[in-house]
C-alpha cells in the first residue's frame, strides 16, 4: 500500500512541478516529453507517467509503448530505492538483480535529471 501511495504522490508532484517550477518546465520542453513507468516484477503494483510540455498524465498499469520502465523485485526493494533515488542506488540494484531497466539507459539519465528539479 505504501508504494501505491508513493507512486500516486509522485504523479501529483510532477503535475505540480509542471505548473509551478520554470526549471522543470524548461527541462521537460528540452526533452520533448517522456513516457515512463514503475512496477514490481509481478506487476501487482504498476503506474505509468506520460510527460510532455503540455501536461502530465498518470495512470495505473504499464502500457506497452513506454520509453522507459523501472521494474523492482518487490515492493520493499522499490520503497528502499525510491526513497533515496541516487544513481548509485539504481546501479547497485541492477547489479544485484533487484532492479531491471526496460528501455534506454539514456532515458533513465534524463529522468533523473528531470526529477532533480522537483
C-alpha positions in Angstrom: 0.0 0.0 0.0 2.9 2.4 0.7 4.3 2.0 -2.8 0.9 2.7 -4.4 0.6 5.9 -2.4 4.1 6.9 -3.2 3.6 6.4 -6.9 0.3 8.4 -6.8 2.0 11.2 -4.9 4.8 11.2 -7.5 2.3 11.9 -10.2 0.8 14.7 -8.2 4.2 16.2 -7.5 5.1 16.0 -11.2 1.9 17.8 -12.2 2.5 20.5 -9.6 6.1 21.0 -10.7 5.0 21.5 -14.3 2.7 24.3 -13.1 4.9 26.0 -10.6 8.6 25.4 -11.5 10.0 27.0 -14.6 13.2 25.0 -14.5 11.2 21.7 -14.5 9.1 23.0 -17.4 12.2 24.1 -19.4 13.9 20.7 -18.8 10.7 18.9 -20.0 10.4 21.1 -23.0 14.1 20.4 -24.0 13.4 16.6 -23.6 10.2 16.9 -25.7 8.4 14.6 -23.3 9.0 11.2 -21.8 6.7 8.2 -21.2 7.8 6.0 -18.4 6.6 3.7 -15.7 7.4 2.0 -12.4 6.3 -1.5 -11.4 7.1 -4.6 -9.4 8.3 -7.6 -11.4 5.0 -9.4 -10.9 3.1 -6.2 -12.0 0.8 -6.3 -8.9 1.8 -2.6 -8.4 2.4 -0.6 -11.6 1.9 3.0 -12.6 2.9 5.0 -15.7 3.5 8.7 -16.4 3.1 10.4 -19.8 5.0 13.7 -19.6 5.0 16.4 -22.3 5.5 20.1 -22.1 1.7 20.4 -22.5 0.8 18.3 -19.5 1.4 15.2 -17.4 -0.9 12.2 -17.3 -0.5 9.4 -14.8 -2.4 6.1 -14.7 -2.4 2.5 -13.5 -0.6 -0.3 -15.2 2.2 -0.4 -17.8 1.2 0.2 -21.4 3.5 -1.5 -24.0 4.5 1.8 -25.7 6.5 3.3 -22.8 10.0 4.7 -23.4 11.3 3.5 -20.0 10.2 1.0 -17.4 11.7 0.5 -13.9 10.9 -2.9 -12.6 11.6 -3.7 -9.0 11.9 -7.2 -7.5 9.3 -6.5 -4.8 7.6 -3.6 -3.0 10.2 -3.4 -0.2 13.0 -3.0 -2.7 11.1 -0.3 -4.6 10.4 1.6 -1.5 14.0 1.4 -0.3 15.4 2.6 -3.6 12.8 5.2 -4.4 13.1 6.9 -1.1 16.6 7.9 -2.0 16.8 7.6 -5.8 20.5 8.1 -6.4 22.3 6.9 -9.4 24.4 4.6 -7.2 21.3 3.0 -5.6 19.9 2.1 -9.1 23.3 0.7 -10.2 23.7 -1.4 -7.1 20.1 -2.6 -7.5 20.7 -3.6 -11.2 23.9 -5.3 -10.4 22.2 -7.4 -7.6 19.3 -8.2 -9.9 16.7 -6.4 -7.8 16.1 -3.6 -10.4 15.5 -4.1 -14.1 15.6 -1.4 -16.6 13.5 -1.8 -19.7 14.4 0.8 -22.3 17.2 3.1 -23.0 19.7 4.0 -20.1 19.9 7.5 -21.6 16.2 8.0 -20.8 16.9 7.0 -17.2 19.6 9.7 -17.0 17.2 12.2 -18.5 14.5 11.2 -16.0 17.0 11.5 -13.0 18.0 15.0 -14.2 14.3 16.0 -14.5 13.4 14.6 -11.1 16.2 16.7 -9.5 14.1 19.8 -10.5 11.2 18.6 -8.3 
